[in-house]
Amino acid sequence: MKVGQRMTRNPVTITPDTTVPEAQAIMRREKIRRLPVLDKNGKLVGIVSALDLMHASPSPATTLDVWEMHYLLSKLTVDKVMTKDVITITEDLPIEEAARIMDDNQISGIPVMRGEILVGIITESDIFRLFIELFGARHKGIRLTLLLPEKRGELAKLSNAITKCGGNIVSFATFEGEDPTNAYCTVKVTGVEKEALIQAITPVVEKVVDVRET
């Protein structure tokens, strides 16, 4: 899956001269937590987050009364608080690479570019929704966590065992195991009773770690 399939297209944007209160009002109205900043030519020049706006304050604040602070804040523009060195990605980037870039850089959203044109934004919320889908979290079924030998053909053995007992695989994911010789597998299955499923898969896995009906 690529970023272009999950990003928010035509994101809400602002200009560098947008004031902090105006940007906050836009975020509240649109129920978003970050805004790409475009100059008058439509070029991406920054990105501002709700946290950036929350931390924005007039200086020196300690010498001002509350009315003066509110007045100065009303004149403060986002170009003073936005991130200018923006990390961007393209539509054809694999979705897991976008997640890795977010994690490596400790950011929660990335503008998506097509050349010099902003075409979308992908956020941690998009990744969370995809995570829910990958695990079939909104589907009822039997969720199994298994430990499999890290050898060729083990996933095929498991899939065949599930199929032969009448089960239908709703979701399937693998993770690093306890050591290099094995791997964890989480699978959700429908169409079969729990005891019959456990009996079918036990001979083809190293260990049944967890079983639950969801």
N, C-alpha and C positions, 0 to 999 in steps of 0.2 A: 504494500500500500504506500502511496506517495502523499506528500504534504498537500498537494493540490486537491486531493480527494477529501481532506478533513479540515482544511483551513476555512476561516470566515472570509468570504469574498467581499470586496468593496467595503473595507472597514471604515468606521467613522474616524475622521481625521480633524486636526486643528492646524492653525498657523502659528508661527513663532510669537506673534503679537497677541495671541489669546491670553487673557488674564487667568491667574490661578483660580479665582472664584468661578469664572466662566467654564474652565476646564472641569472643575469639580461638579458643576451643575450638569454638564454634558455626560459625565460618567454616571451620575445618579440617574439621569433620565434614560440613558441607553443601557444601564445595568452592566457596565464594563469597568475594567480596572486599569486600562492602559490606552493611550492614544498616540498613534504615529503623528509626527509633526511634519507638514509639508510647507515648502516655501511657495512664493507666488507663482512659480513655474511648475509646481507639482512635484518638485524634487524632495525626496526624503532627507530631512536635515536633523531629525532627532526622534526620540520617543519619550513620553512622560507617563509615569505610573501614578496610581492613587497614593502610593507611599511617598513618592517624590513631592506630590502636592501637599500631603499631610505634614511633611517636614519643612515645607517652605514657610519662612517667616521673615518679617522685616528686620533689618539690622541697623543699629544696635537695639534690640528689643527691650533690653533692661531699662532704657532711659525713656521709654514711651508709655503713655497711658493707653487704655484699651481702645479708645476711639482713634488715636493716632495709629495704633497697630492695625486696626481694621482698614483704615484709609490707605496706608502704605501697602497692605496686602492686596487691596483691590486694584492697585496700580502695578503689582508685580506680574510680569509676563512669563509664560512657560519657557521661553528661550533661556531664562536665567536658572531654571531648575531641571530642565530636561537632560537626558543622556544624549550626547552628540555623536559619540563614537558607537553607532548602532550596529549590532550583529544582525545580519540578514541571511536569508536562505532563498532557494528557488523552489518552484512548484514540483519539480521532478525529484526532489530529495526524498529518500525513503523516510517514512514516518519515525522509525526508530532512531535515525540519525538526528532528526530534529529534537527528539527527547534527550539524546545524549548531549547535544550542544547546550540545551537548556540546563541540564544537570551540571555539566562541566563548568558553565559560566554563571551558575546560580541566578538564572533569570527565568521569568515565568511566561514570557511571550516573545515571539520573534516575527518581525515583518517579513512578508514573502514578496520577492521581487521578480519581475519579468524584464530583464535588462535594467533600465533606470526607472521603470514604472512599478509603483506599489500595487499589487493585485490582491493582497490578502494579509491575514495575520493568523498565526497559530499559537495557541496558548496551552497552559498546563491543563485547563478544563477540557480542551479537545482531546488531550492525551488521556485524561482520566476516563472520559466517555468511551474512548477506544479500548482502554483497559477493561472496562466493564463488559464490553461486547466480546472481547477476546476470551474472557472467562465465562461467558454465558450467564452473567450474574442475574439477568432478568428472566431467565428461563428456569422452570422447575426441573429437577432431575437429581441424580445421585452423583455427588462430587467426590472424586477419589484423588488422594495424593499418594503416589507410588514411588518406590525407588527401583530404578531399572539398571541393569548392567550397561556400561558404556561400550556396547558392541554393536556391530552391524546387524540389522534385522530384528532388533529387540522391539522397536516400535511397531513393526509389521506383525510380530507375534501377538502383541497386546491388542492391536486393532482387530486381528482375526479372531482372537478369543472373545472379544466383546461382540463382534458381529455374529459369531456362531451361537451365542446364548441369546440372541434376539435384541441386543442393545443397539442404540443409535447414538453416535458420538456427536454431542452438541458443541463442545469446545475442547481444545487440546493445547497444552503448553508444556515446554520442558525448561528446566533450570539446572544450574550447577548443583551437583550432588554433595555427598559427604566427603568425597575424595575424587581423584581423577578417574577412578575405575567405575563410577556410577553417576547417575543423574536423576534428579527429581522430575516427576511428571504429574501434572494436574489435568484430570480429564473429567468432563461432565457427561453423563450418559442418561438416556431416557429409554423407555420401552421394555424394561426388564426389572424384575424384583431384585432388591438389594442382596439378599443371600445368594441368589443364583449368580449374580454378577461377581460377587466376591469369590465364590467357588470356581468360577470360570477363569478369573484372572490370576488367582494366587499361584498356580503352577508356572506362570510365565513372567513373574516379577521377582525382584530380589526381596522386597518387603512392601506390605500394605501399610502405609504410614497413617492414613486418616480416611474415614468414610463417613459421609453425612448426606442426608437428604435435604435439599433446599427447595 
